[in-house]
Each structure stands twice: as structure tokens, then as C-alpha cells.
Amino acid sequence: MTPIVKEPNPLLHQKAKPVGRITEEILRLIETMIETMHAARGVGLAANQIGSARAILVANPDGGRGKELVLINPSIVKLEGQETSPEGCLSLPGISSDVTRAARITVSGLDRTGKRITLKADKLLAKILQHEVDHLNGRLFVDRVGRWKRQGLLKEYASVSQTLRRVKI
């Protein structure tokens, strides 16, 4: 497991670089991402959340090992409907907020073998994919709420993270 990058790390606010070739290094990064996601009990993870500026995400809405979705250079090609539901983030532990996202999406990218895939998603998987693609574009879930709510969430996060740092010492 690799430590998860936390806000306010600048890497979380940078656009990820596309992956040119799928190398052994990229495959190891994907395995590290999957292990880190499971260890943190998350349902999705973007590469920048473990310190890599590569455009890779992993998702696993049901939590079952071996059922992880890997997307390299993902892009959302279609958004449909709207849905508002609570959302949190491994890079902003201890806070959550209702976020409005598309209810259904179509996403395209490469699988870990380099094959182009396009899939339709709804419910939790659609939310996870949108959240992780946001990460790869340098955006956090708190960037999707109003300005005042965002300021309140970041203030709450600062308080929670300070408490977590004191407990770990």
C-alpha cells in the first residue's frame, strides 16, 4: 500500500499526463493503486492520489477483489440526467457533501492491455468514474459545490486533519 496524497498537495490540482505506452512500470502502478484502494476501503482511486501524475483510474463499486475496473487515459464522452448524493474522498478524509453529477455516463479509455474500451455506467459506478476523472483533471469533489459550502467544507477538513495528525503522533 502507498500512502494516499491528501489535500492541499498541489498534485491533486494538476491535470494528469496521458499514458503513451503500457509498460511494466504502468502495470505495477495499477497494481499499487488497486492494493491501496482496497487497503483504504475506497471504491475508486486516481493515480495522482498516490503521487503519480499519470491518467489512470481504478474503480470497484462492490469492493470484490479481482473485479476492479482499470481505465487508462479515460474520458467521459456522454453525460445524461442528474443525481445528487453524498460524496467523500480518500484525499479529504473526514468530510462529505451532497454533490450533483450525471446519473448515467459513457466513458472511454484503455484497459490494462491497451485495448480501447467504451462503457456505459449508472448509479454508484457512474459517480465513481466522474469523481476519479475529476481527480485526473485536477478537480476535487469540493470544487463541485457552491463557494460558501466549499469554504465551510475546507475549514471542517482543516480541523479534522489537524485532529488526525495529533492522534497519529
N, C-alpha and C positions, 0 to 999 in steps of 0.2 A: 504494500500500500504506500502511496505517495501522499504527503500532506496536501490538503486542499487549500488553494490560494484564496485568501479572504479579502474582502473589501477593506481598505482602499487601494489595494495593489493595482498599479497602472496597467498591468497586463489584462485585467478584466475590462478595460475600457478601450482596447485596441482591436482593430479588425484582424482576424486570423489570416494567415497566409495559406493559399491553396496548396494542396499536396500535388507534386508533379508525378512522382513515381511511388509505387507502394514497395518499400524496401523492408528489410528485416527490422530496421530501426522503427519504421512506422508500425509494423505488426507488433513489436514489443511495446510501443507506446499504447496501442489499442488494448493489449492485454493488461497493462498497468492501469489504464482508465477503467476497464471492467472490474478489476480487483478493487480499486479504490472506491468505485461507485457502490459495490456490494458492501465493502467494509464500513462505509459511511451510511449505509442503509438508504441510499438515494435511488431514484428511479431514472436518472439521467445525469450525464456529465459531459462537458465540453472540454477539449484539450487544454484551453487556457486556464481552466480551473485547477490543473495540476502543473502549470508552469510552462506549457508548450504553446507556441503561437501558431499551431497547425489547425487547419479547418477540418476537424474530426469531432464527431459526437457519438456517444453511445446512449442507448435508451433501453429500459427494461421495466415496463409498467407493472408486470405481475411479480417481479422480483425473482423469478425462477432462473437458477444458473443454467447457462447454455442456451438461453432464449434471448440473448441480447441482440439488439439491432445496432449495427455499426453503419454510420454514414460518413463518407469522406467527401469533402467539398460539397456539402449539402446546400440545396437552395429550395425555397418554398416557391412553387410555381402557380399555386391556386389557393385562395382563401374563400371559405363560404360560411355564412352565418356568423353569429356571435354567441359567446357564452362567458359568463362571469363566474369565477370560482376562486377559492383561496389558493394562494401560491406562496411557496417559500423557496429557499435556495441554500445549497451547501456552502456557498461563498458568503452568505449573510445569515449565519445561524442565529436562531432565537427570535426571528421576526417573520411575519407573513402578512399578506394583504390580499383582498379581492382584486383580481386582475381580469380585464376583459380581453379575450382572444377570439380568434376564429374558431367556430365549432367543428369545422371539417377542413382539412388541408390536403393538398397534393404536394409531395416533396420528391426531389430528385437528387441523386448523388451516386457515389460509387460504393460498392460493398468492399469488404476487405480483400477480395480477389482482384479488384479493379473493374468489375463488371458494373455497367451503368444500370441503376435500378430506379424505378419510379413507383411510389406507393401512395395510397390514399389512407388517411388516418382520421379518426374522430375520437371523442371522449378524452381519456387521460393521455393516450399516445399523442394525439394532436397537440395537446397542451405542452407535453414534454418536448416534442420536436420544436415547437415555436420558441419555447424557453431556451433550449440549447442553441438553436440557430441565432437567437438574440445574443447569447454569450459570444458566439463566433463573430458577431458583428459589433462587439464591444458594448453591448447593452445589457442592463440588469433589469429584473422584474420591477424594481422600484422606479425605473425610468418610464414605466407604463402607467403610473398613477399620477394624479394631479400634483402640482408643485407643492402645495401645503402638506398634503398627505405624505409625499416623498420626504420632505424635511422632517416630519414627525417620525417616520419610519427610520430614517438615518440617525436621528437623535436617540431613538429607542435602541437601535443596533449598537451605537457607540456605548451606551450604558450596559447593554447585555455583554458585549465583547470585553469591556473593561472588567466586568464581574467574572467572566470566564477566564480571563488572564490571571486574575487574583487567585481563583480556585486552583488553577494548574500549577501555581508556584509552590 
